Amino acid sequence: MASIQKNMMIFSGSVNPELAQQIADELGTSLGNIRLEKFANGEIYARYQESIRGNDVFLVQSVANSADGSFDVNDALMELLIMVDAAKRASARHITAVVAHYGYARQDRKAASREPITAKLVADLLTVAGIDRLMTIDLHVGQIQGYFDIPVDHLTALPILVDYFKAKDLPAEKLCVVSPDVGRAKAAKKFSDMMEADLAIMHKGRPGHNKAEITALIGDVEGKICIINDDMIDTAGSIAAATQTLKDKGAEKIYVCCTHPVFSGPAYERLENAPIEEVVVCNTIPVPQERQTGKIRVVSVAPLLAKGITNVYSNESVSELFDIQL
């Protein structure tokens, strides 16, 4: 990829500097110099160590926990807001927040009385802070784009995951892509079409907060090599229940893939104990190096984000990165 001019500047937050570095490498440039610190009481400080006046600034930050645990999801959001404010006050020409994982996306509506719509609140915070554009990957629900009155580039990691499984040369006649719930069915259908595989859909119930159970399975999985595709894995309760259901229904092998490896609480233990061959995730959220063993495989979204940044910067179409033509 051609070298990038000086007036595009890439800065990394504290959550996922490895991804930011990979993006910079793809773009043939280096990360900008920014000082990020925490005061003794936990308050966050940011200062750009070089002039950004008149430049197009891209801020890479996932709203998620950092790999070393020093930053939680709320720290990540606050740091991003402070970085945006500092960039605006330093006279950046255009500020794009490259939020690979959009935190709080699951709170996208009022499912019960007196609940917040936190995904909208986060959108308001980012807009008021001063971003001109949001770039993100595989939102929990696409309608979150409508919470913004600025351009939103909603990219998808689906082709990256499809390429990974195609490279494994699994027998096509045995493949079956499984949606873990009805809400993910449309994405699973795209996945199955790209893999030229069968499709099965599960119905998931939630008896309590962060709890899930599979209540129905539509489709034949007996003797099949199943690939469960989801947008994120949090505590892995849904995935553990889904894989056990597939095994009980006669599935031969089960693979799992997702874009966002939240992996909180008992997730690693549940995945290790579940009847899964591999868990393939993207690096939108950093996975600790010591956890990238055994079943867990990490693929990079840096080329996807680098292409998106290049197209935005050069005023080219970004639609090819989220409009999957089948």
FIRO-955548 format. One record per residue (C-alpha): x, y, z; residue in three letters; residue number from 1. Coordinates in nm, 2 decimals, padded with zeros to 4 digits. Layout:
N
(romar (X,Y,Z),"ALA",NUM)
...
//
This chain:
326
(romar (00.00,00.00,00.00),"MET",1)
(romar (00.13,00.35,-00.09),"ALA",2)
(romar (00.28,00.57,00.18),"SER",3)
(romar (00.04,00.80,00.35),"ILE",4)
(romar (00.09,01.18,00.35),"GLN",5)
(romar (00.16,01.37,00.67),"LYS",6)
(romar (-00.19,01.51,00.69),"ASN",7)
(romar (-00.34,01.17,00.78),"MET",8)
(romar (-00.25,01.09,01.14),"MET",9)
(romar (-00.33,00.77,01.33),"ILE",10)
(romar (-00.34,00.77,01.71),"PHE",11)
(romar (-00.39,00.48,01.94),"SER",12)
(romar (-00.58,00.47,02.27),"GLY",13)
(romar (-00.47,00.25,02.56),"SER",14)
(romar (-00.70,-00.05,02.49),"VAL",15)
(romar (-00.56,-00.20,02.17),"ASN",16)
(romar (-00.23,-00.05,02.06),"PRO",17)
(romar (-00.13,-00.37,01.88),"GLU",18)
(romar (-00.43,-00.33,01.64),"LEU",19)
(romar (-00.35,00.04,01.59),"ALA",20)
(romar (00.01,-00.05,01.51),"GLN",21)
(romar (-00.10,-00.32,01.26),"GLN",22)
(romar (-00.33,-00.06,01.09),"ILE",23)
(romar (-00.04,00.19,01.07),"ALA",24)
(romar (00.18,-00.08,00.92),"ASP",25)
(romar (-00.08,-00.16,00.66),"GLU",26)
(romar (-00.10,00.21,00.57),"LEU",27)
(romar (00.27,00.25,00.55),"GLY",28)
(romar (00.29,00.51,00.82),"THR",29)
(romar (00.37,00.54,01.19),"SER",30)
(romar (00.14,00.60,01.48),"LEU",31)
(romar (00.12,00.96,01.60),"GLY",32)
(romar (00.28,01.06,01.93),"ASN",33)
(romar (00.02,01.10,02.21),"ILE",34)
(romar (00.07,01.11,02.59),"ARG",35)
(romar (-00.19,00.91,02.78),"LEU",36)
(romar (-00.18,00.89,03.15),"GLU",37)
(romar (-00.39,00.83,03.46),"LYS",38)
(romar (-00.37,01.05,03.76),"PHE",39)
(romar (-00.34,00.89,04.11),"ALA",40)
(romar (-00.72,00.92,04.16),"ASN",41)
(romar (-00.80,00.75,03.82),"GLY",42)
(romar (-00.87,01.06,03.61),"GLU",43)
(romar (-00.74,01.03,03.25),"ILE",44)
(romar (-00.51,01.27,03.08),"TYR",45)
(romar (-00.43,01.30,02.71),"ALA",46)
(romar (-00.20,01.54,02.52),"ARG",47)
(romar (-00.09,01.52,02.16),"TYR",48)
(romar (00.29,01.55,02.15),"GLN",49)
(romar (00.30,01.69,01.79),"GLU",50)
(romar (00.09,01.94,01.59),"SER",51)
(romar (-00.23,01.80,01.45),"ILE",52)
(romar (-00.36,02.14,01.32),"ARG",53)
(romar (-00.55,02.10,00.99),"GLY",54)
(romar (-00.49,01.72,00.97),"ASN",55)
(romar (-00.73,01.43,00.94),"ASP",56)
(romar (-00.70,01.25,01.27),"VAL",57)
(romar (-00.81,00.88,01.31),"PHE",58)
(romar (-00.84,00.77,01.68),"LEU",59)
(romar (-00.82,00.39,01.72),"VAL",60)
(romar (-00.99,00.28,02.04),"GLN",61)
(romar (-01.21,-00.02,02.12),"SER",62)
(romar (-01.47,00.05,02.40),"VAL",63)
(romar (-01.37,-00.27,02.59),"ALA",64)
(romar (-01.13,-00.40,02.85),"ASN",65)
(romar (-00.76,-00.40,02.78),"SER",66)
(romar (-00.57,-00.73,02.77),"ALA",67)
(romar (-00.37,-00.65,03.08),"ASP",68)
(romar (-00.67,-00.54,03.28),"GLY",69)
(romar (-00.54,-00.19,03.34),"SER",70)
(romar (-00.83,-00.04,03.15),"PHE",71)
(romar (-01.19,-00.14,03.17),"ASP",72)
(romar (-01.47,-00.06,02.93),"VAL",73)
(romar (-01.56,00.26,03.11),"ASN",74)
(romar (-01.20,00.39,03.11),"ASP",75)
(romar (-01.18,00.31,02.74),"ALA",76)
(romar (-01.49,00.52,02.66),"LEU",77)
(romar (-01.37,00.81,02.88),"MET",78)
(romar (-01.02,00.81,02.73),"GLU",79)
(romar (-01.16,00.81,02.38),"LEU",80)
(romar (-01.39,01.11,02.47),"LEU",81)
(romar (-01.09,01.30,02.61),"ILE",82)
(romar (-00.88,01.22,02.30),"MET",83)
(romar (-01.15,01.36,02.08),"VAL",84)
(romar (-01.19,01.67,02.29),"ASP",85)
(romar (-00.81,01.73,02.28),"ALA",86)
(romar (-00.80,01.68,01.91),"ALA",87)
(romar (-01.09,01.93,01.85),"LYS",88)
(romar (-00.92,02.19,02.07),"ARG",89)
(romar (-00.59,02.13,01.89),"ALA",90)
(romar (-00.77,02.23,01.56),"SER",91)
(romar (-00.77,01.89,01.38),"ALA",92)
(romar (-00.95,01.93,01.05),"ARG",93)
(romar (-01.15,01.61,01.07),"HIS",94)
(romar (-01.18,01.36,01.36),"ILE",95)
(romar (-01.27,00.99,01.29),"THR",96)
(romar (-01.32,00.76,01.58),"ALA",97)
(romar (-01.21,00.41,01.47),"VAL",98)
(romar (-01.41,00.21,01.73),"VAL",99)
(romar (-01.35,-00.16,01.63),"ALA",100)
(romar (-01.58,-00.27,01.92),"HIS",101)
(romar (-01.86,-00.04,02.01),"TYR",102)
(romar (-01.92,-00.09,02.38),"GLY",103)
(romar (-02.27,-00.08,02.53),"TYR",104)
(romar (-02.42,-00.19,02.20),"ALA",105)
(romar (-02.64,-00.46,02.37),"ARG",106)
(romar (-02.83,-00.18,02.55),"GLN",107)
(romar (-02.99,-00.06,02.22),"ASP",108)
(romar (-03.35,-00.04,02.33),"ARG",109)
(romar (-03.58,-00.05,02.63),"LYS",110)
(romar (-03.65,-00.42,02.68),"ALA",111)
(romar (-03.81,-00.35,03.02),"ALA",112)
(romar (-03.96,-00.04,03.18),"SER",113)
(romar (-03.72,00.22,03.34),"ARG",114)
(romar (-03.42,00.09,03.15),"GLU",115)
(romar (-03.16,00.32,02.97),"PRO",116)
(romar (-03.08,00.31,02.60),"ILE",117)
(romar (-02.70,00.33,02.67),"THR",118)
(romar (-02.60,00.27,02.31),"ALA",119)
(romar (-02.77,00.60,02.22),"LYS",120)
(romar (-02.61,00.77,02.52),"LEU",121)
(romar (-02.26,00.66,02.39),"VAL",122)
(romar (-02.35,00.79,02.05),"ALA",123)
(romar (-02.45,01.13,02.20),"ASP",124)
(romar (-02.13,01.15,02.40),"LEU",125)
(romar (-01.91,01.08,02.10),"LEU",126)
(romar (-02.09,01.33,01.89),"THR",127)
(romar (-02.09,01.61,02.15),"VAL",128)
(romar (-01.72,01.54,02.22),"ALA",129)
(romar (-01.66,01.63,01.86),"GLY",130)
(romar (-01.61,01.34,01.62),"ILE",131)
(romar (-01.70,01.40,01.26),"ASP",132)
(romar (-01.73,01.03,01.17),"ARG",133)
(romar (-01.75,00.69,01.33),"LEU",134)
(romar (-01.59,00.37,01.18),"MET",135)
(romar (-01.68,00.04,01.35),"THR",136)
(romar (-01.71,-00.33,01.29),"ILE",137)
(romar (-02.02,-00.56,01.32),"ASP",138)
(romar (-02.24,-00.36,01.56),"LEU",139)
(romar (-02.46,-00.58,01.78),"HIS",140)
(romar (-02.76,-00.43,01.59),"VAL",141)
(romar (-02.72,-00.23,01.27),"GLY",142)
(romar (-02.99,00.02,01.38),"GLN",143)
(romar (-02.73,00.18,01.61),"ILE",144)
(romar (-02.61,00.37,01.31),"GLN",145)
(romar (-02.93,00.57,01.33),"GLY",146)
(romar (-02.83,00.70,01.67),"TYR",147)
(romar (-02.58,00.92,01.50),"PHE",148)
(romar (-02.64,01.23,01.29),"ASP",149)
(romar (-02.29,01.20,01.14),"ILE",150)
(romar (-02.15,00.95,00.89),"PRO",151)
(romar (-02.11,00.59,01.02),"VAL",152)
(romar (-01.90,00.34,00.84),"ASP",153)
(romar (-02.03,00.00,00.96),"HIS",154)
(romar (-01.78,-00.25,00.83),"LEU",155)
(romar (-01.81,-00.63,00.86),"THR",156)
(romar (-01.55,-00.90,00.95),"ALA",157)
(romar (-01.76,-01.17,00.78),"LEU",158)
(romar (-01.53,-01.21,00.48),"PRO",159)
(romar (-01.23,-01.24,00.70),"ILE",160)
(romar (-01.39,-01.53,00.90),"LEU",161)
(romar (-01.51,-01.69,00.58),"VAL",162)
(romar (-01.16,-01.68,00.43),"ASP",163)
(romar (-01.03,-01.85,00.74),"TYR",164)
(romar (-01.27,-02.14,00.72),"PHE",165)
(romar (-01.23,-02.18,00.34),"LYS",166)
(romar (-00.86,-02.22,00.39),"ALA",167)
(romar (-00.93,-02.52,00.62),"LYS",168)
(romar (-01.08,-02.71,00.32),"ASP",169)
(romar (-01.36,-02.86,00.52),"LEU",170)
(romar (-01.59,-03.09,00.32),"PRO",171)
(romar (-01.86,-02.86,00.16),"ALA",172)
(romar (-02.13,-03.13,00.16),"GLU",173)
(romar (-02.10,-03.16,00.54),"LYS",174)
(romar (-02.09,-02.79,00.63),"LEU",175)
(romar (-02.37,-02.62,00.82),"CYS",176)
(romar (-02.36,-02.26,00.95),"VAL",177)
(romar (-02.55,-02.21,01.27),"VAL",178)
(romar (-02.71,-01.89,01.40),"SER",179)
(romar (-02.71,-01.90,01.78),"PRO",180)
(romar (-03.03,-01.69,01.79),"ASP",181)
(romar (-03.30,-01.55,01.56),"VAL",182)
(romar (-03.14,-01.20,01.56),"GLY",183)
(romar (-02.82,-01.33,01.41),"ARG",184)
(romar (-03.00,-01.53,01.13),"ALA",185)
(romar (-02.95,-01.27,00.85),"LYS",186)
(romar (-02.58,-01.26,00.91),"ALA",187)
(romar (-02.56,-01.64,00.94),"ALA",188)
(romar (-02.75,-01.67,00.60),"LYS",189)
(romar (-02.48,-01.44,00.44),"LYS",190)
(romar (-02.21,-01.66,00.60),"PHE",191)
(romar (-02.37,-01.98,00.48),"SER",192)
(romar (-02.41,-01.84,00.12),"ASP",193)
(romar (-02.04,-01.74,00.11),"MET",194)
(romar (-01.94,-02.08,00.24),"MET",195)
(romar (-02.20,-02.26,00.02),"GLU",196)
(romar (-02.32,-02.44,00.33),"ALA",197)
(romar (-02.65,-02.54,00.49),"ASP",198)
(romar (-02.81,-02.31,00.75),"LEU",199)
(romar (-02.96,-02.39,01.09),"ALA",200)
(romar (-03.11,-02.14,01.34),"ILE",201)
(romar (-03.14,-02.16,01.71),"MET",202)
(romar (-03.39,-01.99,01.94),"HIS",203)
(romar (-03.24,-01.85,02.26),"LYS",204)
(romar (-03.42,-01.76,02.57),"GLY",205)
(romar (-03.28,-01.55,02.86),"ARG",206)
(romar (-03.41,-01.67,03.20),"PRO",207)
(romar (-03.20,-01.40,03.38),"GLY",208)
(romar (-02.93,-01.13,03.33),"HIS",209)
(romar (-02.63,-01.27,03.14),"ASN",210)
(romar (-02.79,-01.62,03.13),"LYS",211)
(romar (-02.91,-01.80,02.82),"ALA",212)
(romar (-03.07,-02.13,02.72),"GLU",213)
(romar (-03.14,-02.28,02.38),"ILE",214)
(romar (-03.51,-02.36,02.34),"THR",215)
(romar (-03.54,-02.47,01.98),"ALA",216)
(romar (-03.33,-02.57,01.68),"LEU",217)
(romar (-03.45,-02.52,01.32),"ILE",218)
(romar (-03.25,-02.73,01.07),"GLY",219)
(romar (-03.08,-03.07,01.04),"ASP",220)
(romar (-02.73,-03.09,01.19),"VAL",221)
(romar (-02.69,-03.46,01.23),"GLU",222)
(romar (-02.35,-03.57,01.09),"GLY",223)
(romar (-02.27,-03.21,01.00),"LYS",224)
(romar (-01.96,-02.99,01.06),"ILE",225)
(romar (-02.12,-02.69,01.22),"CYS",226)
(romar (-01.99,-02.34,01.23),"ILE",227)
(romar (-02.16,-02.12,01.49),"ILE",228)
(romar (-02.13,-01.75,01.39),"ASN",229)
(romar (-02.20,-01.47,01.64),"ASP",230)
(romar (-02.11,-01.10,01.67),"ASP",231)
(romar (-01.96,-01.14,02.02),"MET",232)
(romar (-01.88,-01.39,02.30),"ILE",233)
(romar (-01.91,-01.25,02.65),"ASP",234)
(romar (-01.94,-01.51,02.93),"THR",235)
(romar (-01.97,-01.79,02.66),"ALA",236)
(romar (-02.29,-01.91,02.83),"GLY",237)
(romar (-02.49,-01.90,02.50),"SER",238)
(romar (-02.21,-02.07,02.31),"ILE",239)
(romar (-02.17,-02.35,02.57),"ALA",240)
(romar (-02.55,-02.41,02.56),"ALA",241)
(romar (-02.55,-02.40,02.17),"ALA",242)
(romar (-02.26,-02.64,02.13),"THR",243)
(romar (-02.41,-02.89,02.37),"GLN",244)
(romar (-02.74,-02.87,02.19),"THR",245)
(romar (-02.57,-02.93,01.85),"LEU",246)
(romar (-02.37,-03.23,02.00),"LYS",247)
(romar (-02.69,-03.38,02.14),"ASP",248)
(romar (-02.85,-03.34,01.79),"LYS",249)
(romar (-02.57,-03.54,01.63),"GLY",250)
(romar (-02.33,-03.28,01.50),"ALA",251)
(romar (-01.99,-03.44,01.40),"GLU",252)
(romar (-01.77,-03.13,01.47),"LYS",253)
(romar (-01.84,-02.78,01.60),"ILE",254)
(romar (-01.64,-02.47,01.52),"TYR",255)
(romar (-01.73,-02.13,01.67),"VAL",256)
(romar (-01.64,-01.78,01.53),"CYS",257)
(romar (-01.72,-01.43,01.63),"CYS",258)
(romar (-01.60,-01.07,01.57),"THR",259)
(romar (-01.57,-00.95,01.92),"HIS",260)
(romar (-01.40,-01.17,02.19),"PRO",261)
(romar (-01.53,-00.99,02.51),"VAL",262)
(romar (-01.44,-01.31,02.71),"PHE",263)
(romar (-01.54,-01.21,03.06),"SER",264)
(romar (-01.60,-01.41,03.37),"GLY",265)
(romar (-01.60,-01.79,03.31),"PRO",266)
(romar (-01.57,-01.76,02.93),"ALA",267)
(romar (-01.23,-01.92,02.88),"TYR",268)
(romar (-01.32,-02.21,03.11),"GLU",269)
(romar (-01.65,-02.27,02.94),"ARG",270)
(romar (-01.50,-02.26,02.59),"LEU",271)
(romar (-01.23,-02.51,02.70),"GLU",272)
(romar (-01.48,-02.75,02.84),"ASN",273)
(romar (-01.73,-02.72,02.55),"ALA",274)
(romar (-01.72,-02.97,02.26),"PRO",275)
(romar (-01.56,-02.72,02.03),"ILE",276)
(romar (-01.28,-02.78,01.78),"GLU",277)
(romar (-01.17,-02.41,01.74),"GLU",278)
(romar (-01.29,-02.07,01.85),"VAL",279)
(romar (-01.20,-01.82,01.58),"VAL",280)
(romar (-01.22,-01.45,01.69),"VAL",281)
(romar (-01.10,-01.11,01.55),"CYS",282)
(romar (-00.87,-00.87,01.73),"ASN",283)
(romar (-01.12,-00.60,01.77),"THR",284)
(romar (-01.08,-00.66,02.14),"ILE",285)
(romar (-00.73,-00.77,02.26),"PRO",286)
(romar (-00.70,-01.14,02.37),"VAL",287)
(romar (-00.42,-01.19,02.62),"PRO",288)
(romar (-00.12,-01.37,02.46),"GLN",289)
(romar (-00.13,-01.65,02.71),"GLU",290)
(romar (-00.50,-01.72,02.61),"ARG",291)
(romar (-00.42,-01.76,02.24),"GLN",292)
(romar (-00.35,-02.13,02.28),"THR",293)
(romar (-00.55,-02.44,02.25),"GLY",294)
(romar (-00.88,-02.37,02.09),"LYS",295)
(romar (-00.86,-01.99,02.05),"ILE",296)
(romar (-00.74,-01.85,01.71),"ARG",297)
(romar (-00.72,-01.47,01.65),"VAL",298)
(romar (-00.74,-01.32,01.30),"VAL",299)
(romar (-00.67,-00.95,01.23),"SER",300)
(romar (-00.91,-00.68,01.11),"VAL",301)
(romar (-00.63,-00.44,01.05),"ALA",302)
(romar (-00.64,-00.48,00.67),"PRO",303)
(romar (-01.01,-00.41,00.68),"LEU",304)
(romar (-00.98,-00.10,00.89),"LEU",305)
(romar (-00.68,00.03,00.70),"ALA",306)
(romar (-00.87,00.00,00.37),"LYS",307)
(romar (-01.17,00.18,00.53),"GLY",308)
(romar (-00.94,00.46,00.66),"ILE",309)
(romar (-00.77,00.49,00.32),"THR",310)
(romar (-01.11,00.52,00.14),"ASN",311)
(romar (-01.24,00.78,00.39),"VAL",312)
(romar (-00.93,00.99,00.37),"TYR",313)
(romar (-00.92,00.98,-00.02),"SER",314)
(romar (-01.30,01.04,-00.05),"ASN",315)
(romar (-01.36,00.70,-00.21),"GLU",316)
(romar (-01.65,00.46,-00.15),"SER",317)
(romar (-01.65,00.25,00.17),"VAL",318)
(romar (-01.96,00.06,00.07),"SER",319)
(romar (-01.76,-00.23,-00.07),"GLU",320)
(romar (-01.64,-00.30,00.28),"LEU",321)
(romar (-01.99,-00.36,00.43),"PHE",322)
(romar (-02.21,-00.43,00.12),"ASP",323)
(romar (-02.15,-00.80,00.08),"ILE",324)
(romar (-02.26,-00.90,-00.27),"GLN",325)
(romar (-02.37,-01.26,-00.29),"LEU",326)
//
